[in-house]
């Protein structure tokens, strides 16, 4: 690549500083696929003959096998995955291999490889999320009638079903899949044929290349195509959001596994001990997930910061997009795999959850709605129940143990049927609005999600 223009070789320090073959080598399958599609267009343009095409494709397939088996010899002096493969091809088949780079640049070549890679990873990540959702559904179905307190501000609020909580996580991960699919539309654009920045005087059939590689569209501006990394930013944002949802689930389970809550227990296969304290059983796997998500945020900010001040077209700064991208892909893949495997082994402490859900204060809203059902305005009912709660706290009693006479002092609408308000099963059964946690709704949602994930 330096022949002709340069009289001196690249400094060894500069070579080590600028090489990317050590990490962009993971793009080799996409690079070879792009080259095979590119040579098809070169044949149509009359640059390469049909026999030469077969020779090039056969050579690339041999190189791919060497790469798959780990026998390929990487040369850091060739800088990147593109030059390593091209050099190996030329050594393997001779001068014909040197024709392959006609009418393309490493600028549009790497833009192509990245888009192919991100397309594959979008599909892979979506598949992993669906496995996690299935794991959540299995746990929900297994514990479909378990009652627990729902929380706001980490304070007991109202009773819900544990399965309703799990279905909430299924919903969150469904949005992640939607975002991935939406980003796929903008990733699914062929940049190859844009050259370094201004295309080429050798006009290739880019629509043909797009069909060969399975792209839905062809880029319309060569200058933009070689420098566009919006799709990388979008994908990293999607991975950061997935990570955020994983972290929140991890946080819930960590809190609920404490002695103070004792709602769940991690299996020994997903727990660790202490090097000092023999009694400890720590939720380290969930904590690691919570901790690793910061890397996803950092990688997103890294690429946004790299892009924010770049002039138009390709700049070498863009080499910095790949390590952030690859790290996020590896991090989210491992986290999704871990969470999917960990959930089925969770021990659910039904008795402790239901005991906590029987706290009479969790039915304060039900009590206000009881008065509304008798004809009282909600704000008035809210005030009366608030006074009842304060009175119970002052007397050291429970909300459902206040004497009928004391209730009547605040409102004559209180009747003997007030006892029904504090029945948790009745309370849940009454929550039948779309999205509410009635047993009927929860079972229907589990069935619906089963069908969708199939």
Secondary structure, 3 states (H helix, E strand, C coil): CCCCCCCCCCCHHHHHHHCCHHHHHHHHHHHHHHHHHHHHHHHHCCCCCHHHHHHHHHHHHHHHHHHHHCCCCCCHHHCCHHHHHHHHHHHHHHHHHHHCCCCCCHHHHHHHHHHHHHHHHHHHHHHHHHHHHHHHHHHHHHCCCCEEEEEECCEEEEEEEHHHHHHHHHHHHHHHHHHHHHHHHHHCEECCCCCCCCCCCCCCCHHHHHHHHCCCEECCCHHHHHHCCHHHHHHHHHHHHHHHHHHHHHHHHHHHCCCCCCCEECCHHHCECCCCCCCCCECHHHHHHHHHHHHHHHHHHHHHHHHCCCCCCCCHHHHHHHHHHHHHHHHHHHHHHHHHHHHCCCEECHHHHHHHHCCHHHHHHHHHHHHHHCCCCHHHHHHHHHHHHHHHHHHCCCHHHCCHHHHHHHCCCCCHHHHHHHCHHHHHHCCCCCCCCCHHHHHHHHHHHHHHHC
